[in-house]
C-alpha cells in the first residue's frame, strides 16, 4: 500500500503541488468516510509534505524553521489518524504510520510499547509493524545494538522458523 501511495503522491506533486494533493486527499476521505485507505492517505500526504519541507539532511542540520514545519505536519498527520482511528485502524498501515509518528515525536517507551502491543494484537502477522518498531531500538534513534538484537530475537520467536528466518534477514 505505501509504495502505491508514495507513487501517487509523487506524481500529483509534480502536476498540482502540495495544496492540490491535500485538497484531493481530503475530498476523497470526505466522500469515503468508511474507507481506511482514504483516511490513511490524508495522513500520508501530510507526512510526505512535512518531509518535503524538512529535506533529507540529518536532523541536526535541518534549519529550525524547516524542522518546526515538519513537526507541524507530523502533528497534522497524527491528528488525522487519531480522529479516524475507529475506521482507519482496521488497516494495519494505520499502526505503521502511528508508530513512525511516535518515533518522530519522541514518545516515551511505555507509550511506544502500548501502541506496538495494540498493533500486533490486532494484526500479529503484519511484518511492517515489527520493522518500524525495530527502529526505536537502533543506535540511530538512541537505542543500542543489544537492545535491537533483543527486540529482533523476541519478534522472530513469535513466527514459524521459516518466516522467522526471513524476518530476521
C-alpha positions in Angstrom: 0.0 0.0 0.0 2.7 2.5 1.0 4.6 2.1 -2.3 1.5 2.8 -4.3 0.5 5.8 -2.1 4.0 7.3 -2.4 3.9 6.9 -6.2 0.5 8.7 -6.4 1.7 11.5 -4.2 4.9 11.9 -6.2 3.1 12.1 -9.5 0.4 14.5 -8.1 3.1 16.8 -6.6 4.7 17.2 -10.0 1.5 18.5 -11.6 -0.5 20.3 -8.9 1.7 20.9 -5.9 1.1 20.1 -2.2 -2.1 22.2 -1.8 -3.8 20.4 -4.7 -2.8 17.0 -3.3 -4.0 17.8 0.2 -7.4 19.0 -1.2 -7.8 15.9 -3.3 -6.9 13.6 -0.4 -9.3 15.4 1.9 -12.1 15.3 -0.7 -11.6 11.5 -1.1 -11.6 11.0 2.6 -14.8 13.0 3.0 -16.5 11.1 0.2 -15.3 7.8 1.6 -15.6 8.2 5.4 -15.7 4.4 5.9 -12.6 3.7 3.8 -9.4 3.1 5.9 -7.2 3.7 2.8 -8.8 7.1 2.1 -8.3 8.2 5.7 -4.7 6.9 5.9 -4.0 8.6 2.6 -4.7 12.0 4.0 -2.1 11.3 6.8 0.4 10.0 4.3 0.0 13.2 2.2 0.5 15.4 5.3 3.6 13.5 6.4 5.1 13.5 3.0 4.5 17.2 2.7 6.3 17.7 6.0 9.2 15.6 4.8 9.4 17.6 1.6 9.8 20.7 3.7 12.3 19.1 6.1 14.6 17.6 3.5 16.9 14.6 3.7 19.6 16.1 5.9 20.5 14.8 9.3 18.0 16.3 11.9 20.8 18.3 13.5 21.5 20.1 10.1 17.8 21.0 9.4 17.2 24.7 9.9 14.9 25.4 12.9 12.1 26.9 10.8 12.0 23.8 8.5 12.1 21.5 11.4 9.2 23.4 13.0 7.1 23.0 9.8 8.0 19.3 9.6 6.8 18.8 13.2 3.6 20.7 12.4 2.9 18.3 9.6 3.7 15.3 11.8 1.1 16.7 14.2 -1.4 17.2 11.5 -0.9 13.6 10.3 -1.3 12.3 13.9 -4.5 14.3 14.3 -5.9 12.8 11.1 -5.0 9.2 12.2 -6.4 9.7 15.7 -9.7 11.2 14.6 -10.2 8.4 12.1 -8.9 5.5 14.3 -12.2 3.7 14.6 -12.3 3.3 10.8 -8.7 3.5 9.7 -7.1 1.3 12.2 -8.8 -1.7 10.6 -5.9 -1.4 8.1 -2.6 -2.3 9.8 -0.9 0.5 7.9 -2.6 2.8 10.4 -0.4 1.4 13.1 2.6 1.5 10.9 2.1 5.3 10.4 1.3 5.9 14.1 4.5 4.0 15.1 6.5 6.2 12.8 4.9 9.3 14.1 5.5 8.1 17.7 9.2 7.8 16.8 9.3 11.3 15.2 7.6 12.8 18.2 9.8 11.0 20.8 7.1 9.2 22.6 8.1 7.5 25.9 9.0 3.8 25.9 5.7 2.9 27.7 3.6 4.8 25.1 5.5 3.1 22.3 5.1 -0.3 23.8 1.4 0.2 24.3 0.9 1.2 20.7 3.1 -1.7 19.4 1.2 -4.2 21.6 -2.1 -2.9 20.3 -0.9 -3.2 16.7 0.4 -6.8 17.0 -2.6 -7.9 19.0 -4.8 -6.7 16.1 -2.7 -8.0 13.2 0.2 -10.2 14.5 1.4 -11.2 11.0 1.8 -7.7 9.6 5.6 -7.7 9.4 5.9 -4.0 8.7 4.8 -3.3 12.3 7.9 -5.1 13.6 10.2 -3.4 11.1 9.0 0.0 12.1 9.1 -0.8 15.8 12.7 -2.1 15.5 13.8 1.4 14.6 13.2 2.6 18.2 16.0 0.3 19.3 18.5 1.1 16.6 21.5 3.2 17.6 20.4 5.8 15.0 17.4 6.6 17.2 19.1 6.4 20.6 19.0 2.6 21.1 21.8 0.2 21.1 22.9 -2.9 19.2 22.0 -5.1 22.2 18.5 -3.5 22.5 17.9 -4.0 18.8 19.1 -7.6 18.9 16.8 -8.3 21.9 13.8 -6.8 20.1 14.6 -8.8 16.9 15.1 -12.1 18.7 11.8 -11.6 20.6 9.9 -10.7 17.5 11.3 -13.6 15.4 10.4 -16.0 18.2 6.7 -15.3 17.5 6.8 -16.8 14.0 7.4 -20.1 12.4 11.1 -21.0 11.8 10.9 -20.3 8.1 9.0 -17.0 8.5 11.2 -16.0 11.4 14.4 -16.6 9.4 13.1 -14.4 6.6 12.0 -11.7 9.0 15.4 -11.9 10.8 17.2 -11.4 7.5 
